[in-house]
Amino acid sequence: MARRILHVRITTGTGGGPEKTIVQSPRFLAGTGFEAEAAVLHPHDDPGFPVLERRAAEAGCPLTGIAERGPISPRALARLAALCREREIGIWHGHDYKSNLYGVLLRRRLGLRLVTTVHGWVRHTWKTPLYYAIDRWTLRHHDQVVCVSRDLFERCAATGVAPERLHLIENAIDTTAYTRRTPAGATGRLRIGAVGRLSEEKGFDLLIEAVERCVAEGLDLELTIAGEGHLRGALEQRIAAAAEPRRFRLVGFREDTRALFEGFDLFCLSSLREGLPNVVLEAMAMEVPILATRSGGMDAFANDGTDALLIEPGSAGELAAGIARLARDPDLRARLARSGRERVCREVDFSRRMERMVEVYERLD
């Protein structure tokens, strides 16, 4: 009988890279002796949850939504316990501070083995130090700890996670799904794209300023930013104040990122803090050249000048210089696009990632 895994995560809205990883995982476990499903803790009346439900159904991932109120919900904890009993869950796989804490609370009662994936904290609020503290405490009680980037791996090692329990398994994507269908290459205006939550850590205000500077220098550019978040109004005002606002578009959440990437000539990651973002790997697989800040996982993963062009975070000037360099050098863009696709296929294809995850689950024996 296959051992059953429950992935658990807090999600607001449609989710991001971690949610993509979770819903794609079950179908790659066929024949391994493991089966997986997911439970998502989400706010009541969250309009993004139906989108996540649809994604999970398309990926063949059984998904249970559990609405909750407040930081710790006894009702949600009881619902998770009942789900584990009903589905005969043996392995709890948490993906954030709360799911890690709930796993520890339920462990003895249900006889669970605990695995967590550390995705990192990118949006800092006054509560972030508390979340860090909870995470540090819960990691001591987990049988296996997976980190998605080198900086997170080193941070967990520094907190005392034993080497035999700690693993570096970077984010990955299904490269068969993310394959370009139309020829790459800019004709006329260079189309710059970015995808992510509209929040401070993504640095989209700096990216808008950088594109504005390049346009002022005579470069023919446009910028499309896909995503939703609490900064949408502020970014709309910033665009309205630009000298040429028609060169900028906020297109909101887009479920089909592959279609977006087909329309980009350059992908910019302007983040101040990141792990190893799935959207960057998706863009690389789609043969879109990458300009990215040295933010966390990107600094460790990318080969500067070979499969991406890296710059320092937090600077509109650095972003503008990188954009200008790539806009003026189509050969460099082509080399980065080609090498990026080759790198992703070689090193971070989803099937290879799941082979390593199975090895982690097998260590629970």
N, C-alpha and C positions, 0 to 999 in steps of 0.2 A: 504494500500500500504506500502511495506517495506521501511524503511528509508535506504538510500544508503550512504555507507562509502567509502572514497577514502584514501587508505594508500599511503603515498608518502615518498620516500627515495632517497638519493644520493647513487649510487652504482658504484664501479669500479671493473671490473672483474666479477667473479661468485658470489660475495657476501659472506655472512657468516650467523651467527645465526639469526640476525634480519630479513634477507631476507627469511630464512626458516620459521620463525614465520609468516611473512606477507603472504606468498603464501599459507600456511596451514590454515590460519584463515577463509577464506570465507566458506569452506565446513562445518565448525562447527557452523555456524550461521543459518543453516536451521531451520525454525520454530520459530525463535526468534523475528521476526519483523524487522530484520536488514539484509542487503545484503552488501557485500564488494567486492572491486576490488583494483587494485594497479597501481601506476604510478611510474616508475623508471627514475630518472635523471642520465644519464651516458655519458661518453665522446664519441665523434664521433669515429666510427670504433673500439669500444671496443670489443675485441674478446670474452670476457666472457659473454656478454649480451645474445647471443643465448642460452647458457647453462641455464641461469636464465629463459629465455622464455620457454624453454622445461620443466624445473621444475614446473613453474607456470601452464603450460598446463596440466601436469600430475596431479597436485593437484586440478585442476578445478578452478584456480584463473585467472580471466580476467586481463591481464597485458598490459599496454601501456608504451612503451619506448620513452623517450624524450631526444634526443641528445642535448647537450649544450656545449658552450665554455665560459670560463671565470667564475669568482666567482658569478656574478649575471647576469642572462640572461633574458632580456625583452622578447625575443622570446619564451623562455621556459615558462615564467610566463603567456604569452598570450595563449600558447598551453594548459597549465593547466586550465586556466580560461574557455577556450572553452570546454575542456573535462568535467569540472564540470557542465557546462550548458547542454551539450549534454546528459550526464548520470544522470542528476538531482541529483547531489551530495548534501547532506545536512550536512554531517559530514566529516570534514577534519582530518585525523589522520596522523600527522607528526612523523618522526622517527630520525631526526637529525636537526642540527642548520639551514640548508638552507630550508628544507621542513617546519620547524616551522616558519621561517621568511616569506616564500611565503604564508603560510596559513594566517598569520596576515595581509599581504598586500592585500589578496583577500577577507578577511572576510566580510567587510562591503559591498563591491560591489556585492557579491554573497549570502549574508545572511547565511554564514557558521557557524556552531558550531565547535570549535577546541578542539581536543584531541591530546596529544603527548605521546609517549613512550620514556623515557630517557634510552638509552642503555649505555651511558658512553663514555668517550674518552680514548682510549688506546694507540694510536700512537701519541706521542707528537712531534710537529714541532714548528717552530717559529710563526706559525699562530694560534696555539692552544689557547693562551690567548684571541685572537679576537673571536674565535669560542665560547669559554666559555662566553664571554661578550654578544654575540648575543643570545646565549641560555638563559642566565639569563634574558635578556630583554624580549624575546618572551614568556617565561613561565608566566610572569605577565598577558599576554593577552590570555592565554589558559583556557578553561572552566574546563578541567580535565587533570591531569598530572599523568602518570603511570611510576613507576620506577621498574626496573627489579632486583634490589638487595638492601639490607638494606643500604649499604654505600651511594648509589645514592639517596635513599629516605631521608636519614639524610642530605645529601648535599643540596637537593632541599628544604627541610624544613628550613635549615639555610639561604637560599637565600630569604626566605619570602613567599614561596608558601603556601597558606592557607590550614590548615589541611583538610577542607571539600573538597578541590580540589585535594588532594594528595593521591595516592594509591600505595601500594607495591604489585605488581603482578609479581612473579618471572618467568623466562623463563620456558618453559615446552616442552615436546615432546609427540609424539604419541606413547605410549608404546606398542600398538598392532603392529605397524610397526617395532619398534626396539625391537625385541625379538630374542634371540639366537636360531639358528637352529641346531648347532652342539655342542657337549659336550665341556665344558670349561676344562681347565687344561693343564699345560705345560708338554711336554714330551721332555726331552733333553734341548736344548738351550732355554733360556727365551727370549721371543719376546716382546720388549718394543715398544710402539707406541705413537705417538704424532701427532696432527692435528692442523693446523692453518696457518695464514698468516706468511710468512717468513720475519719478521720485528723485530726490536730491542726489542719491549716490550714482545715478546713471549719467550725470553730467551733460544732459541734453541742452541746457542753457549755454554751456561752453561750446557745444557743437554748433548750435545756431550762430553764435558769435564768430566761430571760426569760418563757417561757410560765408557769412556776411563779409568777412575780411577778404576772402579769396575772390568773391564776386567784385568787390571794390578794386581789386588788383587786375581785373579784366578776365578772370576765368569764368567760363560759361557752365554754371553748376545749378543743380536743384537738390533739395534735401527732403526725404520722406521719412517720418518717424512713425512707427506703428507701435501701439500700446495704449493702455489706459492707466490712470493714476491720479493722485490728488493734486499734482502740479499742472494738470491740463490747462486750467484757466490761466495760470501764470505764464505758461509757454505760449498760449494763444495771444496774450497781450504782448509778449516779447516779439513774436512774429509780426503782429500788427504794427509794431513800432519800427520794423526793419525798413531799410531804404527800398527794398524790392520784395515785399511780402509774398508775392505770387510764386517765388522760388522755393517756398517752404510749405510743407503739408503735414498736418497731424491727421493720420487716417484711422486712429482708434485701434481697437483689437481686431486682428485678422487671424482667422482660424487656419487658413491655408498659407503658411509662411513660404511654402515652396513657390507659389505664384509671385509673392513679393520678391524673393531672391532672383527670380528670372528677370525681373525688371530693374535690378540694381547693377550698376557698373563698379561700385565700390561700397563695401560695408564698413561702417565706422563704429567701433566700441569706444565710447567716450567716458566709461565708468571711472569713478573714483575708487571704488572697491568692488571686487568680483571674486568668484571662485574660477571655475572654467566653464563659461556660459555655453549652454547647448546651442544658442542662436549663432554663435561664432563657428562652432563645428558644422552646423547646418549650412551656413554661408560658404564655408570652405569646401564642403562636399558639393555644393552647387556651383563651384568654380567662380566664386565672387572674391576678388582680392580683398584682403583684410588690412585695415589700419586700426590698431588697438593700443590702449594705454597699458602700461606695465602695472596692471592691477591684480595682485594676488596670483591666481592660477595662470593667467595669461603670460606673465613674466617667466614662469617656470616651463610652460608648455611650448610656446611659439619659438621658432628659430628666426630671429630678427633678420629681415632682408632675404630670407629664403622662402618661408611659407606665410609670413605676415610682416608688416612694418610696425615696429613698436615705438611708442613715444612715452614721455613721462605724463602721469595723470595730473589733472587739476589745472591745465593751462590751455586757454583758447589759442594762444600763440603756437604752442606745440602742435595742436590739432590742425591749425591753419597751414603750418609748414609741411606737415605730413600729407594733407590733402593736396596742396599745391604740387608737391613732388610727384605724387601718383597721378594727378591730373595731367601733368606735362610729360609723363613717361609711360606710354601705352605698353612698351615692351616689359617694363617692370611689373605693371599690372598683370600682364599675361603670364609672366613667370610665377608670380605669387599665386595666381589662380590655379595654375597647373600643379604647382608643388603642394598647395593646400589640399587639393583633392587627393593627390597621391598619399599625402601624410595621413589624412583622415581614414582612407581606405586601409592603409597599412597598419595603423596603430590604434584607432579608436572606433572601429566598427562595432556595432552593438552586439553582434554574435560573440565576438571575442571578449567583450566586457562580461557577458553573462557566463561564459566559461569560467572566468575568474570568480564570479559571484558564487557559482556552484561549488567551487573549491572552498570558499569561505563557509558556506552552509555545511559542507561535509566535515569541516573542523568541529562542528557542534556535537559530533558523535562521541 
